[in-house]
């Protein structure tokens, strides 16, 4: 059983739905651990820009971990650097990555 995992996960691109259907709603992503834990770990997440994107990226994201089990975690991601009218957000064109650390507390 794992007690600490430091890893990355590819989220990919995300096209925002029409404004009438999406008022700054986040993308929900389930991330499986490469090995299971003996009990529920604490998870810390950050977004990582696509290192292969051809051009300058000004994208800024907020993430929230909403559920953790001993085999996976679920997080929500929303782009926060720009918004359309009525607070509807844009998607992103890059292959967004996340970096995470999952560790069973002492």
C-alpha angles and dihedrals in degrees: 000000000000120000097181133021126181111186150131133243129198113234095174130196124336124199112203116236120236114298092248091062101040126051103177092307117166129238110248114218130185113209119195118211116236088232133017126253127230088235138357112304130211110249127207118188138189131176120243123204118237105266091203097052109126102230144016118316121205093171115138123188141194119209133191127187105222104174135017129186131169090265105038148351136224124219138177122226127193130175110236107175096085138019137188124224115302090028094282109154134220125246121228136254099205130089092255116208132194127209118207144178119204118186137166106239119241 
